[in-house]
Amino acid sequence: MNSESLFKSAKKHIPGGVNSPVRAFGSVGGIPRFIKQAEGATLTDADGKKYIDYVMSWGAMILGHAPGGVVKAIIDSVVRGTSYGAPTAGEIRLAELIKKAFPSIEKVRLVSSGTEAVMTAVRLARGVTGRKKIIKFDGCYHGHSDSLLVKPGSGVATFGLPGSAGVPKEIAGLTISLPYNDIAAFERVIRTEEKDIACVIVEPIAANMGVIPPREAFLWALRKWTKKYGALLIFDEVISGYRVTRGGAQELYGIEPDLTTLGKIVGGGMPLAALGGPAKIMDYLAPDGPVYQAGTLSGNPLAVQAGISTLETLQDKNIYIGLREKSQHLIERIKMIARKKKRDIQIQSVGSMFTVFFSSKPVENFAQVKKTDSKAYARFFHNLLDKGVYFPPSAFEACFLSTAHSSLEIERTEKIMEKAL
Ligand SMILES: *Cc1c(COP(=O)(O)O)cnc(C)c1O
């Protein structure tokens, strides 16, 4: 069985042959690789071909694939049952670890996906404030719930869809989407809508339209005006949390949101995500409060143990120094190669995530991202893939490094990059 025949067969049974759209390679063309195994920084596909992975399950696998400690934690847990539908001691431990990394969080609710975490955070904000409208930013992706599929990034950007069919305009109408990094546009809107805005949600470092660092003044403006008008500020740190530094963008920039959503890394590669904030807000959630939220598999014991093992490892801050150095080294090398080859690219990065944009100027919002040369990216992507380097199959996504990427693998990537560019 190879990827080509598997994809053909998958399309008969699964819409588009995949269980999450970007995996289908729609925007870069070609056959998605079906993966049979992964270890460290290496993916092995159904044909037995190996790749140095820079997707790392969209950032989740910061310790590499199948890291020993996490695998052991899962094995130790699985023999004791896979789900109880009742609380476990591990959930307390995981909440404690999250609180330690994120001082803005006093209480944590565990859910199974980032989509769910964000959906709950928005409902909570509406429940707490008694208001309806929300503000988000073009190109930021916050999962696929109805309210948030308005000018989103990630797969929806990849496919050029105007949001999604199936979202009633009455619901989408309660979401205002504004240009990222545009302080004036934001101030104008929040001033006129002041009494109606329940929350402002943002990726404090945009990573679902490629990596776009925030202007710090932009994040400060969000903080200032939400406080002034009694709206909640939600930092969606599903990607940036535990990625750019242990405490995410809020630690990096020193700005505390009212609510934080976490996912990807927090579950160590298992389906787990979280939302958290001050007790006085979080206590609005059921069973203590009137805002309903629940989940049969929430706080799943395997996912919780995988999360605990991952977050315990990440307590060592040297990990982030190492990751940043390794990433900067690779980025500098790619820039050098591009200069030598006279390729117009911009590499935008924060910590150990980066995007190679085919553009002559840096990009700082979604409108500019859409003007970059995604056809050139698609050719670049396939050149890399052929030679065994797995970059994201879309010009609008981020590359991620892990602690498992060795200097040998980075060097090999640089050699392949030389040809691919
Ligand atoms: C991935 C992502 C989500 C959605 O998480 P899922 O687990 O895919 O539902 C939400 N917000 C951000 C910022 C993300 O990167």
The ligand as an SDF file (V2000), in Angstrom:
LIG
                    3D

 15 15  0  0  0  0  0  0  0  0999 V2000
   -5.1840   24.7500   16.0150 C   0  0  0  0  0  0  0  0  0  0  0  0
   -5.8350   25.9620   16.5260 C   0  0  0  0  0  0  0  0  0  0  0  0
   -7.1560   25.9690   17.0140 C   0  0  0  0  0  0  0  0  0  0  0  0
   -8.0600   24.7910   16.8770 C   0  0  0  0  0  0  0  0  0  0  0  0
   -7.6190   23.6910   17.6000 O   0  0  0  0  0  0  0  0  0  0  0  0
   -8.1440   22.2310   17.1900 P   0  0  0  0  0  0  0  0  0  0  0  0
   -7.5600   21.3540   18.2380 O   0  0  0  0  0  0  0  0  0  0  0  0
   -7.6320   21.9850   15.8070 O   0  0  0  0  0  0  0  0  0  0  0  0
   -9.6340   22.2780   17.2260 O   0  0  0  0  0  0  0  0  0  0  0  0
   -7.6320   27.1180   17.6010 C   0  0  0  0  0  0  0  0  0  0  0  0
   -6.8750   28.2240   17.7120 N   0  0  0  0  0  0  0  0  0  0  0  0
   -5.6140   28.2510   17.2550 C   0  0  0  0  0  0  0  0  0  0  0  0
   -4.8040   29.4930   17.4320 C   0  0  0  0  0  0  0  0  0  0  0  0
   -5.0590   27.1370   16.6370 C   0  0  0  0  0  0  0  0  0  0  0  0
   -3.8200   27.1950   16.1450 O   0  0  0  0  0  0  0  0  0  0  0  0
  1  2  1  0
  2  3  1  0
  2 14  2  0
  3  4  1  0
  3 10  2  0
  4  5  1  0
  5  6  1  0
  6  7  2  0
  6  8  1  0
  6  9  1  0
 10 11  1  0
 11 12  2  0
 12 13  1  0
 12 14  1  0
 14 15  1  0
M  END
$$$$
